[in-house]
């Protein structure tokens, strides 16, 4: 029997990007290719452990991992020297628009774009969501593979019975960072007024985390405050 490929997947969280870009793909790989792969999923790198990552053929992580480059780069290069391949996943462009809520802390003060580009040029390969983004990534790493976002239709949340309707349903789910996306819909309903009897728009968004991040104007650091009732739901 051929030796199994040992893969370590580092997931930044158990929801959102961590769930769909790190956990789900590797769980699927474990289900479908368990005879060829040996999958381990952890939530972070432990750079204090001198043996961390040793013995793995591939280490896959998301660009949102907040690693210290001075510590991480020597760690990565040492494992690469011994044959481990590093693959970084990206699903967001590293330059945020100036109107984005996290722009100042992300690009100006946090210099996150510099960290991502540095890692992108050092990893063995990259995975991303679309061909368009892959072209941008290829400017820094030619070894890029497209793995589109997808859902697992077997999950309970997708088992709800769809109510039959003669209308074409158009749905959009947004968070607090999608204000500009919502603005793109301005005037759309008026333009479609003559066809509104054939359409149904469902716009929704909610936040049950209990707190929202904000940038402290005095310290420049990201802090959290309790979420206000009117902020939990888009009406």
Buried (B, 14 or more C-beta within 10 A) or exposed (E): EEEBBBBBBBBBEEEEBBBBBBBBBBBEBBEEEEEEBBBBBBEEBEBEEEEBBEEBBBBBBBBBBEBEEEEBBEBBEEBBEEEBBBBBBBBBEBBBEEEBBBBBBBBEEBEBBEBBBBBBEBBBBBBBBEEEBBEBBEEBBEEBEBEEEEEEEEEEEEEEEEEEEEEEEEEBEBEEEBEEEEEEEEEEEEEEEEEEEEEEBEEEBEBEEEEBEEBEEEEEEBEEEEBEEEEBEBE
